[in-house]
Amino acid sequence: MIKRNYLFGLVAAAAAFFISAYGSHAHTTVHGVAPDGVWTWVDGSTLIDQPGVYGTQGVPDAANVPGARRGAASWTDESGRLWLFGGGGFNGAGTSGLLNDLWRFDPDTGLWTWLGGSDGINQPGVYGTEDMPSMGSWPGARSGAASWIDESGNLWLFGGLGFDENGDEGALNDLWRYDPVTGVWTWADGSTIIDQAGVYGTEDVPAAANVPGARAPAGSWFNTDGYLWLFGGSGLDSMGQFGFLNDLWRFDIASDQWTWVDGSTVDDQTGVYGTEDVPAAANVPGARSGAASWPDATGGLWVFGGFGWDSTGAGGGIKDL
């Protein structure tokens, strides 16, 4: 079961926090202006498997730091502040498991703030009522969720491997929105229980019943069209079969509806490459998990690599763009 093992075995990462100053312009850090092409160690430990230091919720402190973790969701807001949610790692007591803590790092002050969620591990989700913001709502602990930030500054979170409302562990397909102004989560769409199949509907036709199947980790983008985009991952197809996916989805924030845009409704599909640098309607990336993804300035969506299926049906690491 290499596919499911991949989902449950995301690569571990240490808690040391670095900021890149690589590129054509210098970047301001808490240590001043760093020269191009140079990394700066900004915060966190130089050792592995360190517990988090949570401090007081909502209060920034020099001693605060998230515990070591992998597969966390992340965002950058318009003020340049860095946001971090969950992942698999170490809580405040040094116990390992899945996390649902929300953190914010301010590069101007160099301070972390624990904003909410548990300082424990393996917490179930508290969903409340769909599309109704509630102070009591909070996503369950998870790793490998997709994430976006919209034009209004809201933080969005989808799926991952984690815990549902019953405390059962598996793949998730819930969609959440966090308002940084009010500090409130809203369960926006998807299921409250694990391992749900995708509901695809008709290609390119939005529908209230449509929803991507549970998965992690998928590619994600928010670009100039104002939609949330989602591609692939390891998860459940339209038949409830677990495997690598190559489906492309779009979520319209205004209408609160998903659209299946492209790719297959079934798992483990090989890539159709066509001719290099020649677009074609038949072209589609093969099913994969853990791909890198970016939007460009013209609204194009880019995908690189991952772990999945090549053009011949062989499984492994992929390096296509």
Buried (B, 14 or more C-beta within 10 A) or exposed (E): EEBBEBBBEBEBBBBBBEBEBEEEEEBEBBEEEBEEEEEBEBBBBEEEBBBBBBBEEEEBBEEBBBBBBBBBBBBEBEEEBBBBBBBBBBBBEEEBBBBBBBBBBBBEEBBBBBBBBBBBBBBBBBBBEBEEBBEEBBBBBBBBBBBBBBEEBBBBBBBBBBBBBEEEBBBBBBBBBBBBEEEBBBBBBBBBBBBBBBBBBEEEEBBEEBBBBBBBBBBBBBBEEEBBBBBBBBBBBBEEEBBBBBBBBBBBBEEBBBBBBBBBBBBBBBBEBEEEEEEEEEEBBBBBBBBEBEBEEEEEBEBBBBBBBBEEEEBEEBEBE
